[in-house]
């Protein structure tokens, strides 16, 4: 239950505290397990803990014992939201979990996931990674549902309405008076547009589905006594599940006492997110049978060949720049070193910073090792440049620490377009690469030289065919058609919250409708 009088901070730092920049914010992490005889709540806890990098705003778990679904969620990190006693209360054989970064709908308790809806036909709890682009159409579909659609009166008190795309999908799936939830999913899923990797459940069955383009990742794993679905293979590893395969684009998976079965609701037209390889996914995750760490090292090798530098030391901007820096050093023959120390405890906080603290800027997150970099010509490897403010402050800090030269190498092409499929970039007007040439960006951030990996080289490093990748943030080619600008944006549904499905609070446990989605683009040119 949310508590307005108790806001649990964790001392972690955010881009609100460090005003220099706000880089690409991750999508969400989803996890589902069907495993009779196992402690599914704890498996799900560790699963979404492994996916914490994909979302740090809220976390939630739904568990069913075959008769009822209990949902618990709150704002904060997985380790903040759950403790031993909470997990002990969540008993059952099927569970879904979610770690959220808000991309449609504000970062509020009402929008935390999994969503929940109880009906006469059975309850449903759902988690979503991605973002839907036809949210306005889905709202109209929900409004056309018959009034009194069989939702149970469970003596819940109404709270503030949720304002996200996931709540709409939950409402549509929950209405299936004359058919099964599985058949209803086969009707609803083809009507969704955009990116979605869903995990959901009723009282007895675990479901998972991936959009026809497979933009966001979703994988299937096997336990000794059950099955697991997760956003990344790293989550399978942490719970001891063996990797089976990716959930195919356009595929619906269901697991119950009769075993695992799959159905296709749409033809596959693969367009996996290229930025997963660059930044979003954990380096120990496997995508398209490639370990992400190995791809990033190869990107660094290609960077070294395309943009050599006369330098004494290669250093990464930790941690996302580390594998590419290793590859750059290997291919260039320039020694690799640690020149920046990261405060790894960075994330959300409820403590407001003073102006003095704000002026510390990037030093809250990174501090240079003067003994390592003083008098050196540096190659600094980072994953991306969004607004350029972070790099500008970083280069100034390195020069103040004694660096003779700073050559910046970026392991992704210039980001020129916002994402509408589950990554919260800046608006197009704020993207530094949208209005400046590479030389102008180099001058703007104060570097001695600047090199971005080429798009062709980046694609080649993944070993995935170019036509099977979404490259929209780099080339502006969106694989799923976008609606008019007024029907896009993170806070689209907040303009008419009274039309959204309501949130419920049941017996002291969070049981509600919530969401996850895409980029704030209401102000894009």
C-alpha positions in Angstrom: 0.0 0.0 0.0 1.4 3.4 -0.8 2.2 5.6 2.2 2.2 9.3 1.6 3.9 9.9 5.0 6.8 7.5 4.4 8.9 8.1 1.4 11.8 5.7 1.5 14.9 7.2 0.0 18.0 5.2 -0.5 20.7 7.9 -0.9 21.0 7.1 -4.5 21.8 9.8 -7.1 19.7 10.8 -10.1 19.8 13.0 -13.1 17.6 15.4 -11.0 20.6 15.8 -8.7 23.1 15.9 -11.5 21.7 18.5 -13.8 24.3 18.1 -16.5 22.6 15.4 -18.5 20.0 12.7 -18.7 21.1 9.9 -20.9 19.0 7.3 -22.5 16.7 5.8 -19.9 16.1 2.1 -20.0 13.0 0.2 -20.9 11.4 -2.1 -18.3 12.2 -5.6 -17.1 9.6 -8.4 -17.1 9.8 -11.9 -15.6 7.3 -14.8 -15.3 7.6 -18.2 -13.8 5.3 -21.3 -13.7 6.8 -23.8 -11.3 4.7 -25.9 -8.9 6.6 -26.8 -5.7 9.0 -23.9 -6.1 9.1 -20.6 -4.2 8.0 -18.6 -7.2 7.9 -15.2 -5.3 11.6 -15.4 -4.5 12.4 -16.7 -8.0 10.6 -13.6 -9.4 12.3 -11.3 -6.9 15.7 -12.5 -8.0 14.6 -12.4 -11.6 13.6 -8.7 -11.5 16.6 -8.0 -9.3 18.7 -9.2 -12.3 16.7 -6.8 -14.5 17.0 -3.8 -12.2 19.1 -2.0 -14.8 16.1 -1.8 -17.1 14.0 0.2 -14.7 14.5 1.7 -11.2 11.3 3.6 -10.5 9.0 0.9 -9.2 8.8 -2.9 -8.8 6.0 -5.4 -8.3 5.2 -9.1 -8.2 1.9 -11.0 -8.7 1.5 -14.6 -7.4 -1.3 -17.1 -7.8 -2.0 -20.2 -5.7 -4.5 -21.5 -8.2 -7.5 -19.8 -6.5 -6.5 -16.1 -6.2 -3.9 -13.6 -7.3 -2.1 -11.4 -4.9 -0.1 -8.4 -6.2 2.4 -6.4 -4.3 4.2 -3.3 -5.7 5.6 0.0 -4.6 7.9 2.8 -5.8 11.6 2.2 -5.6 14.2 -0.5 -6.3 13.4 -4.2 -6.0 15.4 -4.5 -2.8 13.5 -1.5 -1.3 10.0 -2.8 -2.2 10.3 -6.4 -1.0 11.5 -7.9 2.2 11.5 -11.5 3.6 8.0 -11.1 5.2 6.4 -9.7 2.1 7.8 -12.5 -0.1 6.7 -15.1 2.4 3.1 -13.8 2.1 3.2 -14.4 -1.7 2.6 -18.2 -2.0 1.7 -20.0 -5.2 2.9 -21.8 -8.3 2.8 -19.0 -10.9 4.1 -15.5 -10.8 5.0 -12.4 -12.8 7.3 -9.5 -11.9 8.2 -6.1 -13.2 10.8 -3.4 -12.8 9.6 -0.2 -14.3 11.1 2.9 -16.0 8.2 5.1 -16.9 7.8 5.8 -20.7 4.0 6.1 -21.0 2.4 7.5 -17.8 4.1 9.3 -15.0 6.3 7.7 -12.4 3.6 7.2 -9.8 2.4 4.3 -7.6 -0.8 4.1 -9.7 1.3 3.3 -12.7 3.5 0.7 -11.2 3.2 -2.9 -12.5 2.1 -5.6 -12.7 -1.4 -4.4 -13.6 -4.3 -6.3 -12.0 -8.0 -6.7 -12.9 -10.4 -9.1 -11.2 -13.4 -10.3 -13.2 -16.1 -13.0 -13.1 -14.2 -14.9 -15.7 -11.0 -14.8 -13.6 -8.3 -12.3 -12.7 -5.4 -11.1 -14.7 -2.0 -9.6 -13.8 0.2 -8.2 -16.5 3.7 -6.7 -17.0 4.9 -4.9 -20.1 8.2 -3.9 -21.5 8.0 -1.6 -24.6 5.6 1.1 -25.7 2.4 1.1 -27.8 1.9 3.7 -30.5 -1.8 3.3 -31.0 -2.7 4.2 -27.4 -5.5 6.5 -28.5 -7.1 3.7 -30.5 -6.9 1.4 -27.5 -8.6 3.9 -25.2 -11.5 4.1 -27.7 -11.7 0.3 -27.7 -11.8 0.2 -23.9 -14.5 2.8 -23.8 -16.6 0.7 -26.2 -16.5 -2.3 -23.9 -20.0 -3.0 -22.4 -20.6 -1.3 -19.1 -20.4 -3.8 -16.2 -18.0 -6.0 -18.0 -18.0 -8.6 -15.2 -15.5 -6.9 -13.0 -15.8 -8.3 -9.5 -16.9 -6.1 -6.6 -14.2 -6.9 -4.1 -15.0 -4.0 -1.8 -11.9 -2.1 -2.9 -11.5 1.6 -2.4 -11.0 3.6 -5.6 -7.7 5.4 -5.9 -6.3 7.7 -8.5 -6.6 6.4 -12.1 -3.6 4.9 -13.9 -2.4 6.7 -17.0 -0.5 4.3 -19.2 -0.9 2.0 -22.2 -0.6 -1.2 -20.2 -3.8 -0.6 -18.2 -5.7 -0.4 -21.5 -4.3 -3.8 -22.7 -5.2 -5.3 -19.3 -8.7 -4.1 -19.6 -9.1 -5.4 -23.1 -7.7 -8.9 -22.2 -9.8 -9.1 -19.0 -13.0 -8.8 -20.9 -13.6 -12.3 -22.3 -17.1 -13.4 -21.2 -17.7 -15.9 -24.0 -14.2 -17.3 -24.5 -10.9 -18.1 -22.7 -8.2 -15.6 -21.8 -5.9 -17.3 -24.4 -8.5 -16.9 -27.2 -9.1 -13.3 -26.1 -5.4 -12.7 -26.4 -5.4 -14.0 -29.9 -8.1 -11.4 -30.7 -6.5 -8.5 -28.9 -2.7 -8.8 -29.7 -3.0 -8.3 -33.5 -4.7 -5.0 -32.8 -1.7 -3.6 -30.8 0.9 -1.4 -32.5 4.4 -0.6 -31.4 6.7 -2.6 -29.1 5.5 -5.0 -26.5 7.0 -7.9 -24.6 4.2 -9.0 -22.2 4.1 -11.5 -19.4 0.8 -12.1 -17.7 -1.1 -14.6 -15.8 -4.5 -15.7 -14.6 -5.1 -18.0 -11.6 -3.6 -21.1 -13.2 -1.6 -20.1 -16.3 1.5 -18.1 -17.3 1.4 -16.3 -20.6 4.0 -14.3 -22.7 3.8 -12.5 -26.0 6.1 -10.5 -28.2 5.2 -8.0 -30.8 5.6 -9.0 -34.5 8.7 -7.0 -34.9 10.3 -8.4 -31.7 11.6 -4.9 -30.9 12.1 -5.5 -27.2 13.8 -8.8 -26.1 12.0 -11.7 -24.4 13.5 -15.2 -23.7 12.2 -18.6 -22.6 14.0 -20.7 -20.0 13.5 -24.1 -18.4 13.6 -25.0 -14.7 13.7 -28.6 -13.4 10.1 -28.2 -12.3 8.8 -25.4 -14.5 9.3 -22.7 -17.1 10.5 -19.1 -17.0 10.2 -16.1 -19.4 12.3 -13.0 -18.9 13.5 -9.8 -20.7 17.1 -11.0 -20.7 19.0 -14.3 -20.4 20.9 -12.8 -17.4 17.6 -13.2 -15.4 17.5 -16.9 -16.3 21.0 -17.4 -15.1 20.4 -15.9 -11.7 17.4 -18.2 -11.0 19.2 -21.3 -12.3 17.1 -21.7 -15.5 18.6 -23.1 -18.7 18.2 -20.9 -21.8 15.8 -22.5 -24.3 15.3 -19.8 -27.0 13.9 -16.4 -27.7 10.2 -15.9 -27.7 9.6 -15.4 -31.4 8.2 -12.1 -32.8 4.4 -12.5 -33.1 4.3 -15.6 -30.8 2.1 -16.2 -27.8 3.4 -18.7 -25.2 1.2 -20.3 -22.5 2.3 -22.6 -19.7 -0.1 -24.6 -17.4 -0.4 -28.1 -15.9 -0.7 -29.5 -19.5 2.8 -28.1 -20.3 4.0 -25.4 -22.7 2.2 -24.5 -25.9 2.7 -21.7 -28.4 0.6 -20.0 -31.0 1.3 -17.4 -33.6 -1.0 -14.3 -33.6 1.0 -12.5 -36.3 3.6 -13.1 -39.0 7.1 -12.3 -37.8 8.8 -9.2 -39.2 11.9 -9.0 -37.1 13.2 -5.5 -36.1 15.1 -6.0 -32.9 16.3 -2.9 -31.1 19.9 -2.1 -32.1 20.3 0.0 -28.9 20.0 -3.1 -26.8 23.4 -4.1 -28.0 24.9 -0.7 -27.4 23.6 0.2 -23.9 20.3 -1.3 -22.6 21.1 -5.0 -22.1 23.4 -6.3 -19.5 26.8 -7.3 -21.0 26.3 -10.9 -19.8 23.0 -11.2 -21.7 22.7 -13.1 -24.9 20.7 -11.6 -27.9 20.4 -13.4 -31.2 22.8 -16.0 -29.9 25.5 -13.3 -29.4 26.8 -12.4 -25.9 26.3 -8.6 -25.6 29.8 -8.2 -24.1 31.4 -9.7 -27.1 29.5 -7.5 -29.5 30.6 -4.4 -27.5 34.2 -5.5 -27.6 34.0 -5.9 -31.3 32.4 -2.4 -31.6 35.5 -1.1 -29.9 37.8 -2.9 -32.3 36.0 -1.4 -35.2 36.1 2.1 -33.6 39.9 1.8 -33.3 40.3 0.9 -36.9 38.0 3.6 -38.1 39.2 6.4 -35.7 42.7 5.8 -34.6 44.4 8.2 -32.2 47.9 9.0 -31.0 47.4 8.4 -27.3 48.9 6.9 -24.2 45.9 5.4 -22.5 42.4 4.1 -23.3 39.9 4.6 -20.5 36.1 3.8 -20.5 33.3 5.9 -19.1 32.1 3.2 -16.7 30.3 0.9 -16.9 28.7 0.9 -20.3 31.8 2.1 -22.1 34.0 -0.6 -20.6 33.7 -3.5 -23.2 34.2 -1.2 -26.2 37.2 0.5 -24.5 38.7 -3.0 -24.1 38.2 -3.7 -27.8 39.6 -0.3 -28.7 42.8 -0.9 -26.7 43.2 -4.4 -28.0 42.9 -3.3 -31.7 45.0 -0.1 -31.3 47.8 -1.4 -29.1 47.2 1.5 -26.7 47.2 0.4 -23.0 43.9 0.1 -21.3 43.5 1.7 -17.9 41.0 2.8 -15.3 41.0 6.6 -15.3 37.5 7.2 -13.8 36.1 5.8 -10.6 32.3 5.5 -10.6 30.1 5.8 -7.6 28.1 2.7 -8.4 25.3 3.6 -6.0 23.5 5.9 -8.4 19.8 5.8 -8.9 16.7 7.4 -7.4 16.5 9.5 -4.2 13.9 11.5 -2.3 16.4 13.9 -0.8 16.4 17.3 -2.5 20.0 18.5 -3.3 21.3 21.9 -2.3 22.7 24.3 -4.9 26.2 23.4 -3.5 25.6 19.8 -4.2 24.2 20.5 -7.7 27.4 22.4 -8.5 29.4 19.2 -8.0 27.7 17.9 -11.1 29.3 14.9 -12.7 31.7 14.4 -9.7 28.7 12.9 -7.9 28.9 10.0 -10.3 32.5 9.9 -11.6 35.8 11.0 -10.2 39.2 11.0 -12.1 42.3 9.2 -10.9 44.8 12.0 -11.3 47.8 9.7 -10.8 46.7 7.6 -13.8 45.7 10.4 -16.3 48.0 13.3 -15.4 50.2 14.2 -18.4 48.5 11.5 -20.6 46.9 11.7 -24.0 43.6 9.9 -23.4 41.1 8.0 -25.6 37.8 8.1 -23.7 35.2 5.6 -24.8 31.5 6.1 -24.0 28.3 4.5 -25.3 26.5 7.5 -26.6 26.1 11.3 -26.7 22.6 12.6 -26.1 22.6 16.3 -25.2 26.4 16.5 -24.8 26.4 18.1 -21.4 27.8 15.1 -19.6 30.7 14.7 -22.0 31.4 18.5 -21.8 31.6 18.3 -18.0 33.6 15.1 -18.1 36.3 16.5 -20.5 36.6 19.6 -18.4 37.1 17.5 -15.3 39.8 15.3 -17.1 41.7 18.4 -18.2 41.6 19.8 -14.7 43.1 16.5 -13.5 46.0 16.9 -15.8 45.1 15.1 -19.1 47.1 16.6 -22.0 44.6 15.5 -24.7 41.2 14.0 -24.7 40.0 12.0 -27.7 36.4 10.8 -27.4 35.2 7.6 -29.1 31.5 6.7 -29.1 30.3 3.1 -29.5 27.0 4.1 -31.2 26.3 6.4 -34.2 24.9 9.9 -33.5 21.5 9.7 -31.9 19.3 12.0 -34.0 15.8 10.7 -33.5 13.6 9.9 -30.4 12.5 6.4 -29.7 8.8 5.5 -29.6 9.2 1.9 -28.7 10.4 1.8 -25.1 13.4 4.0 -24.6 13.0 7.5 -23.1 15.5 9.7 -25.0 15.4 13.4 -25.1 13.2 15.1 -27.6 14.6 15.6 -31.1 15.2 19.3 -30.5 17.4 18.5 -27.5 19.6 15.9 -29.3 22.9 17.5 -29.9 23.6 15.4 -33.1 20.3 16.6 -34.7 21.6 20.1 -35.3 25.4 19.9 -35.3 28.1 18.2 -37.4 30.6 15.9 -35.8 33.3 18.6 -35.9 30.8 21.0 -34.3 29.9 18.5 -31.6 33.7 17.9 -31.0 34.2 21.6 -30.5 31.1 22.0 -28.4 32.2 19.3 -25.8 35.8 20.5 -25.8 37.4 17.3 -27.1 40.6 17.1 -29.2 38.9 14.7 -31.6 35.6 12.8 -31.8 34.7 9.6 -33.5 31.4 7.7 -33.7 31.1 4.1 -34.8 29.4 4.0 -38.2 26.0 2.5 -38.5 27.1 -0.2 -40.9 30.0 -1.2 -38.6 27.7 -1.3 -35.6 25.2 -3.6 -37.4 28.1 -5.8 -38.6 29.4 -6.2 -35.0 26.0 -7.6 -34.0 26.0 -10.3 -36.8 22.3 -9.6 -37.1 21.1 -8.8 -40.7 20.5 -5.0 -41.0 16.9 -5.5 -42.2 16.2 -7.4 -38.9 17.1 -4.5 -36.7 15.3 -1.3 -35.6 17.8 1.6 -36.2 15.3 4.4 -35.9 17.1 6.4 -33.2 20.1 6.6 -35.6 18.5 6.8 -39.1 14.9 8.0 -38.4 13.3 4.9 -40.2 10.5 3.7 -37.8 9.5 0.1 -38.5 6.1 0.6 -37.0 4.1 3.5 -38.4 3.7 6.4 -36.0 0.4 8.3 -35.4 0.2 12.1 -35.5 2.4 13.9 -32.9 -0.6 14.8 -30.8 -1.2 11.1 -30.2 2.4 10.4 -29.0 4.1 11.2 -25.7 4.8 10.0 -22.2 1.9 12.0 -20.6 -0.6 11.4 -23.4 -3.2 9.7 -21.2 -2.8 12.1 -18.3 -4.8 14.7 -20.3 -7.9 12.6 -19.7 -7.3 10.4 -16.7 -11.1 10.1 -15.9 -11.4 7.9 -19.0 -8.8 5.4 -17.8 -9.4 2.2 -15.9 -9.3 2.7 -12.1 -6.7 1.6 -9.7 -7.6 -0.6 -6.7 -6.2 -1.2 -3.3 -7.1 -4.6 -2.0 -6.6 -5.9 1.6 -3.5 -3.9 2.1 -1.8 -5.4 -0.9 -1.2 -3.4 -4.0 -3.5 -4.7 -6.7 -3.8 -2.2 -9.6 -3.6 -1.2 -13.2 -0.3 0.2 -14.3 2.1 0.7 -17.2 5.3 1.1 -19.3 5.9 2.7 -22.6 8.0 5.1 -24.9 9.6 8.5 -25.4 8.4 11.9 -24.4 8.0 13.4 -27.9 5.2 15.9 -27.5 7.7 18.7 -28.1 9.5 17.1 -31.0 9.9 19.2 -34.2 
